[in-house]
C-alpha cells in the first residue's frame, strides 16, 4: 500500500511537462512575476548594450606597442632589450 501512493502520484503528474510546453507562454503572459522578470531582463540588456557601445567608442590615446603610456621613457622596452633578455637565458 505504501508503494502505491508514489506510483499513482507519478502517473498523475506525468503529463505536466507537456502541458507546460503547450500553455507555458500563456501562463507566463498572465504572471506578474514573469512580466517583472522580462522588464528587468530588458533593462539589463539595454545597460549591456550601452556599456559595450561606450567601450567600442572609447578612443585609446597614447597606447603604442613599442612605448606603452604606462611606462616612462627610462622604463620603455625596445625590441633590442627584449632580444637580449630572451637570449640571456640560453
Backbone as a printed PyTorch tensor [residue, N CA C, xyz], in Angstrom:
tensor([[[  0.8170,  -1.1950,   0.0000],
         [  0.0000,   0.0000,   0.0000],
         [  0.8600,   1.2580,   0.0000]],

        [[  2.0180,   1.2350,   0.6800],
         [  2.8850,   2.4000,   0.7640],
         [  3.5130,   2.7560,  -0.5720]],

        [[  3.8070,   1.7540,  -1.3910],
         [  4.4240,   1.9890,  -2.6900],
         [  3.4110,   2.4610,  -3.7200]],

        [[  2.1650,   2.2010,  -3.5140],
         [  1.1210,   2.5560,  -4.4620],
         [  0.9210,   4.0670,  -4.5610]],

        [[  1.0740,   4.7830,  -3.4690],
         [  0.8430,   6.2270,  -3.4830],
         [  1.8570,   6.9850,  -4.3470]],

        [[  3.1770,   6.7420,  -4.2260],
         [  4.1260,   7.4470,  -5.0940],
         [  3.9460,   7.0920,  -6.5740]],

        [[  3.6260,   5.8490,  -6.8540],
         [  3.4110,   5.4430,  -8.2490],
         [  2.1820,   6.1420,  -8.8290]],

        [[  1.1380,   6.2290,  -8.0500],
         [ -0.0740,   6.9050,  -8.5010],
         [  0.2030,   8.3880,  -8.7260]],

        [[  0.9420,   9.0050,  -7.8100],
         [  1.2880,  10.4160,  -7.9430],
         [  2.1410,  10.6520,  -9.1920]],

        [[  3.1130,   9.7880,  -9.4410],
         [  3.9640,   9.9250, -10.6330],
         [  3.1380,   9.7720, -11.8990]],

        [[  2.1910,   8.8800, -11.8930],
         [  1.3350,   8.6780, -13.0670],
         [  0.4700,   9.9060, -13.3330]],

        [[ -0.0490,  10.4920, -12.2890],
         [ -0.8960,  11.6760, -12.4320],
         [ -0.0910,  12.8730, -12.9340]],

        [[  1.1520,  13.0210, -12.4630],
         [  1.9650,  14.1890, -12.8100],
         [  2.7490,  14.0430, -14.1210]],

        [[  2.7120,  12.8960, -14.7420],
         [  3.4640,  12.6570, -15.9810],
         [  3.1200,  13.6400, -17.0970]],

        [[  1.8890,  14.0200, -17.3480],
         [  1.5990,  14.9310, -18.4630],
         [  1.9400,  16.4050, -18.1920]],

        [[  2.3510,  16.7500, -16.9630],
         [  2.6240,  18.1530, -16.6430],
         [  3.6750,  18.8140, -17.5410]],

        [[  4.8030,  18.1910, -17.8480],
         [  5.7570,  18.8660, -18.7350],
         [  5.1680,  19.2090, -20.1040]],

        [[  4.3680,  18.3150, -20.6380],
         [  3.7160,  18.5920, -21.9290],
         [  2.7370,  19.7440, -21.8320]],

        [[  2.0210,  19.8040, -20.7300],
         [  1.0620,  20.9050, -20.5200],
         [  1.8070,  22.2270, -20.4190]],

        [[  2.9410,  22.2340, -19.6780],
         [  3.7170,  23.4640, -19.5670],
         [  4.3340,  23.8690, -20.9070]],

        [[  4.7260,  22.9040, -21.7170],
         [  5.2520,  23.2350, -23.0400],
         [  4.1910,  23.8730, -23.9250]],

        [[  2.9700,  23.3340, -23.8330],
         [  1.9010,  23.8270, -24.6910],
         [  1.3440,  25.1740, -24.2110]],

        [[  1.1210,  25.3220, -22.9100],
         [  0.4670,  26.5220, -22.3790],
         [  1.4090,  27.4370, -21.5940]],

        [[  2.7130,  27.1710, -21.6290],
         [  3.6680,  27.9410, -20.8450],
         [  3.6980,  29.4170, -21.1990]],

        [[  3.6410,  29.7370, -22.4870],
         [  3.6870,  31.1420, -22.9120],
         [  2.4670,  31.9070, -22.4070]],

        [[  1.2970,  31.2560, -22.4380],
         [  0.0690,  31.9010, -21.9540],
         [  0.1500,  32.1290, -20.4430]],

        [[  0.6560,  31.1330, -19.7280],
         [  0.7910,  31.2690, -18.2760],
         [  1.7880,  32.3650, -17.9100]],

        [[  2.9040,  32.4250, -18.6330],
         [  3.8970,  33.4690, -18.3460],
         [  3.3750,  34.8550, -18.6850]],

        [[  2.5470,  34.9600, -19.7150],
         [  1.9890,  36.2570, -20.0940],
         [  1.0370,  36.7790, -19.0160]],

        [[  0.3700,  35.8920, -18.3200],
         [ -0.5680,  36.3000, -17.2660],
         [  0.1270,  36.5580, -15.9250]],

        [[  1.3400,  36.0840, -15.7770],
         [  2.0310,  36.1800, -14.4970],
         [  2.6730,  37.5530, -14.3130]],

        [[  2.4480,  38.1800, -13.1710],
         [  3.0690,  39.4790, -12.9120],
         [  4.5610,  39.3060, -12.6530]],

        [[  4.9560,  38.1630, -12.0970],
         [  6.3640,  37.9300, -11.8200],
         [  7.1610,  37.7560, -13.1120]],

        [[  6.5740,  37.0750, -14.0770],
         [  7.2540,  36.8940, -15.3600],
         [  7.3800,  38.2260, -16.0840]],

        [[  6.3710,  39.0810, -15.9920],
         [  6.4390,  40.3920, -16.6260],
         [  7.5190,  41.2540, -15.9850]],

        [[  7.6440,  41.1770, -14.6590],
         [  8.7000,  41.9130, -13.9740],
         [ 10.0780,  41.3860, -14.3730]],

        [[ 10.1940,  40.0750, -14.5000],
         [ 11.4600,  39.4800, -14.9070],
         [ 11.8300,  39.9100, -16.3270]],

        [[ 10.8500,  39.9600, -17.2220],
         [ 11.1130,  40.4120, -18.5900],
         [ 11.5410,  41.8740, -18.6150]],

        [[ 10.9330,  42.6960, -17.7660],
         [ 11.3140,  44.1080, -17.6950],
         [ 12.7470,  44.2450, -17.1860]],

        [[ 13.1040,  43.4780, -16.1670],
         [ 14.4660,  43.5220, -15.6470],
         [ 15.4720,  43.0250, -16.6770]],

        [[ 15.1150,  41.9780, -17.4020],
         [ 15.9950,  41.4490, -18.4380],
         [ 16.2150,  42.4760, -19.5350]],

        [[ 15.1590,  43.1530, -19.9520],
         [ 15.2880,  44.1910, -20.9700],
         [ 16.1760,  45.3270, -20.4860]],

        [[ 16.0350,  45.6790, -19.2100],
         [ 16.8560,  46.7480, -18.6270],
         [ 18.3290,  46.3430, -18.6000]],

        [[ 18.6150,  45.0980, -18.2100],
         [ 19.9860,  44.6100, -18.1940],
         [ 20.5890,  44.5580, -19.5890]],

        [[ 19.7980,  44.1240, -20.5670],
         [ 20.2900,  44.0610, -21.9370],
         [ 20.5870,  45.4550, -22.4710]],

        [[ 19.7570,  46.4330, -22.1350],
         [ 19.9890,  47.8120, -22.5590],
         [ 21.2700,  48.3480, -21.9390]],

        [[ 21.4710,  48.0750, -20.6560],
         [ 22.6830,  48.5140, -19.9730],
         [ 23.9080,  47.8780, -20.6070]],

        [[ 23.8170,  46.5980, -20.9210],
         [ 24.9410,  45.8990, -21.5510],
         [ 25.2630,  46.5110, -22.9120]],

        [[ 24.2420,  46.8280, -23.6830],
         [ 24.4730,  47.4600, -24.9940],
         [ 25.1420,  48.8150, -24.8310]],

        [[ 24.6860,  49.6010, -23.8430],
         [ 25.2730,  50.9210, -23.6200],
         [ 26.7360,  50.8180, -23.2100]],

        [[ 27.0470,  49.8830, -22.3280],
         [ 28.4280,  49.7050, -21.8880],
         [ 29.2930,  49.2480, -23.0530]],

        [[ 28.7810,  48.3390, -23.8530],
         [ 29.5370,  47.8490, -24.9910],
         [ 29.7840,  48.9650, -26.0030]],

        [[ 28.7800,  49.8050, -26.2540],
         [ 28.9540,  50.9280, -27.1750],
         [ 29.9810,  51.9170, -26.6380]],

        [[ 29.9270,  52.1990, -25.3250],
         [ 30.9220,  53.1130, -24.7470],
         [ 32.3150,  52.5350, -24.8650]],

        [[ 32.4450,  51.2310, -24.6510],
         [ 33.7450,  50.5860, -24.7470],
         [ 34.2710,  50.6270, -26.1790]],

        [[ 33.3980,  50.3560, -27.1430],
         [ 33.8210,  50.3590, -28.5460],
         [ 34.1340,  51.7640, -29.0370]],

        [[ 33.4340,  52.7740, -28.5300],
         [ 33.6480,  54.1440, -28.9780],
         [ 34.7990,  54.8350, -28.2650]],

        [[ 35.2500,  54.2440, -27.1880],
         [ 36.3300,  54.8610, -26.4190],
         [ 37.6070,  54.8240, -27.2370]],

        [[ 38.2200,  55.9780, -27.3720],
         [ 39.4560,  56.0540, -28.1270],
         [ 40.6180,  55.9870, -27.1580]],

        [[ 41.4660,  55.0280, -27.3790],
         [ 42.6180,  54.8570, -26.5190],
         [ 43.7300,  55.7340, -27.0770]],

        [[ 44.2060,  56.6680, -26.2680],
         [ 45.2600,  57.5670, -26.7140],
         [ 46.5470,  57.2550, -25.9820]],

        [[ 47.6410,  57.4010, -26.6820],
         [ 48.9410,  57.2080, -26.0660],
         [ 49.3570,  55.7680, -25.9260]],

        [[ 48.5840,  54.8470, -26.4180],
         [ 48.9740,  53.4470, -26.3250],
         [ 49.6650,  53.0510, -27.6130]],

        [[ 50.9210,  52.7210, -27.4990],
         [ 51.7170,  52.3200, -28.6480],
         [ 52.3830,  50.9980, -28.2840]],

        [[ 52.5280,  50.1210, -29.2300],
         [ 53.0800,  48.8050, -28.9260],
         [ 54.5230,  48.8910, -28.4380]],

        [[ 55.3020,  49.8290, -28.9890],
         [ 56.7020,  49.9220, -28.6080],
         [ 56.9080,  50.7560, -27.3530]],

        [[ 56.0310,  51.7010, -27.0930],
         [ 56.1990,  52.5800, -25.9500],
         [ 54.8490,  52.7850, -25.2530]],

        [[ 54.4330,  51.8320, -24.4240],
         [ 53.1510,  51.9880, -23.7230],
         [ 53.1850,  53.2130, -22.8160]],

        [[ 52.0500,  53.8680, -22.6850],
         [ 51.9900,  55.1040, -21.9170],
         [ 52.2010,  54.8850, -20.4280]],

        [[ 52.0090,  53.6570, -19.9450],
         [ 52.1890,  53.4350, -18.5250],
         [ 53.6570,  53.2830, -18.1480]],

        [[ 54.5510,  53.2070, -19.1430],
         [ 55.9730,  53.1690, -18.8630],
         [ 56.5590,  54.5450, -19.1010]],

        [[ 57.4990,  54.9310, -18.2710],
         [ 58.1860,  56.1930, -18.5120],
         [ 59.2260,  55.9710, -19.5910]],

        [[ 59.8330,  57.0250, -20.0660],
         [ 60.8080,  56.8960, -21.1510],
         [ 62.0100,  56.0620, -20.7170]],

        [[ 62.3840,  56.1020, -19.4370],
         [ 63.5100,  55.3150, -18.9580],
         [ 63.1550,  53.8320, -18.8590]],

        [[ 61.8890,  53.5420, -18.6430],
         [ 61.4630,  52.1560, -18.4610],
         [ 60.9950,  51.5060, -19.7550]],

        [[ 60.9160,  52.2970, -20.8320],
         [ 60.3830,  51.7240, -22.0640],
         [ 61.3070,  50.6420, -22.5790]],

        [[ 60.7160,  49.6100, -23.0950],
         [ 61.4710,  48.4530, -23.5390],
         [ 61.5610,  48.4990, -25.0570]],

        [[ 62.7530,  48.4160, -25.5600],
         [ 62.9510,  48.3750, -27.0090],
         [ 63.0040,  46.9290, -27.4490]],

        [[ 62.9220,  46.7140, -28.7320],
         [ 62.9750,  45.3430, -29.2380],
         [ 64.3480,  44.7300, -29.0020]],

        [[ 65.4320,  45.5440, -29.0200],
         [ 66.7690,  45.0240, -28.7470],
         [ 66.8630,  44.5040, -27.3180]],

        [[ 66.2630,  45.2600, -26.3670],
         [ 66.2780,  44.8280, -24.9740],
         [ 65.5250,  43.5150, -24.8120]],

        [[ 64.4280,  43.3720, -25.5270],
         [ 63.6590,  42.1240, -25.4440],
         [ 64.4880,  40.9570, -25.9510]],

        [[ 65.1940,  41.1550, -27.0830],
         [ 66.0250,  40.0900, -27.6360],
         [ 67.1440,  39.7130, -26.6770]],

        [[ 67.7600,  40.7030, -26.0360],
         [ 68.8270,  40.4190, -25.0890],
         [ 68.3010,  39.6160, -23.9130]],

        [[ 67.1360,  39.9910, -23.4000],
         [ 66.5630,  39.2740, -22.2660],
         [ 66.1720,  37.8590, -22.6290]],

        [[ 65.6870,  37.6680, -23.8360],
         [ 65.2890,  36.3260, -24.2720],
         [ 66.5040,  35.4400, -24.4850]],

        [[ 67.5710,  36.0050, -25.0740],
         [ 68.7510,  35.2050, -25.3680],
         [ 69.6410,  35.0290, -24.1420]],

        [[ 69.4530,  35.8110, -23.1100],
         [ 70.2850,  35.7420, -21.9160],
         [ 70.1480,  34.3810, -21.2310]],

        [[ 68.9730,  33.8180, -21.2550],
         [ 68.7520,  32.5520, -20.5730],
         [ 69.3270,  31.3590, -21.3090]],

        [[ 69.7810,  31.5220, -22.5500],
         [ 70.2840,  30.3700, -23.3190],
         [ 71.6920,  30.0770, -23.0320]]])
